[in-house]
Amino acid sequence: MNNPVEQLAADSGIVRAWLSPRFGAAGLVSICCKGNWTGIQTDDLDHAVAWVLEQDRAGVEGIYCRVTTVNGRFPKGTRGSARDSVAMFGLWSDIDFGNDLHKAENLPASADEARDIPLFGGLPEATREEHSGGGLYNWHEFGRPVVIGEDITFEAAVELSSAWQSIYLSGAKKMGVGYGTGVKDLARVLRVPGTINRKPGRTPTMCRVVRDGGPRYSLEQALELAARLAPKPKKRTPPAATPRAERPKTAQTPGGRGPMEILGDHECCGEILEYVGATYAEQYPGSCSYCGGGCQRWLRPGWTDGCSRDGVAVHKGGAAVTIRTDNFPGITPSAIGHVLSPGQLFAALHHGGSESEASRDIIRAAHDRPEATTAARALPAAVLDDVRQATGGDTAEERRGQGQATRTRTYVHPARRLRALVTKVAGAAGADTAGLLRWAAKNGFEAGREANVEPRTVADAFRKAAVRAGLDNEIAMTIIRASYREAGK
């Protein structure tokens, strides 16, 4: 399709032709470059092409486009996360070849050998093949963009992308060559055809489309291929934690042991992670700044042994966890990079970081209340038994988490609930604001729907409240949009 002759300047026609179909999908197209990973997020094709040409004239090393559209503009200095994804155009690969061009070893020797990897994995013909200047991008594109939250859930999209890369890894293993599956995340960026790959140590080369016009696939076909061809991950069992002296169980009283403390007593970070699809991988071979040498490496949901090795660390047999990646489905941004107790982990995954909401949920599960979430019901039986005893056997939902006094549950009009949630966000402070906003906005959209309040009005109220609490306007809107999707629109 493109002229493969080396050019030292981007070709605006090729760039425009390649970008143009992406502007027909929901969301904004996100483009960035080496040295400016925030880049731009836009719905204006002319602006996108002009920005690409401007960066090329500046001689940047590479210009990239994200594999999905996104739900808003990224704050300066950030790259956006997988959670910002809106529409998927298809499924991709990034097959490096030529060992003299890459740090990795045992790669396919040539482009021809690289083309055999998907064949050995069992994949059908790709829609399009692109040459990045040091590797091949294979695109199996959908007949139409797949919208996350409408056509497929976020968790299923993460799992599909992960499974697709594991198929490539399987094909590479059958050939006896290497393949890096770290390109599986939905926030992945790939070089834009028509731009120049100026990676140091190489002759500048144009990224180009080698072949186009192959078959397109439905989402159902892609899911079937992934289910049939992706290797099933091996189940590993983490070593048993060293038993410790059992703490005396006391009744729940003001200042006593609440669900958060009880979760910590049972060192159950592993069970909480397993519920959301994370898997144990191995004991860390080195030392840990938090617990010395006793922590475990876990794989985030949908990831395999070929992926990053430092995303999740479980400390002291399950007493705490550190999640170092924002590509962990459901985790609140404020929790990333911090050592979390089991209670904090449960709250970050299932209640927007709100420990009081998490505590109430656990109490409901302990007393078999129908309002309890399945996540709370899935906690270890010993945990729920302790919570039930600590809350005095009360089968009502009135008892608050964390040892607070009981109250009578009364009906609250949805409009009043909405106002209360907005007020709570406005009064937030510090690192918990973002997590609280996500939880409150999701529930606020649900309350607004019951009260017949326009979603735009709800969103604006939460935006103003978050800005009053000190949150950046763009970050607030990104979180609110995500909460809107989670609330089911």
Beta strands, then each sheet from edge to edge (+ up, - down):
strand 1: 29-33
strand 2: 36-42
strand 3: 63-66
strand 4: 68-70
strand 5: 85-92
strand 6: 95-96
strand 7: 128-131
strand 8: 135-147
strand 9: 189-191
strand 10: 196-197
strand 11: 205-206
strand 12: 208-211
strand 13: 279-283
strand 14: 296-299
strand 15: 312-315
strand 16: 320-323
strand 17: 339-340
sheet 1: 2+ 1- 3+ 9-
sheet 2: 4+ 5- 8+ 6-
sheet 3: 4+ 5- 8+ 7- 12+
sheet 4: 10+ 11-
sheet 5: 13+ 14- 15+ 16- 17+
end
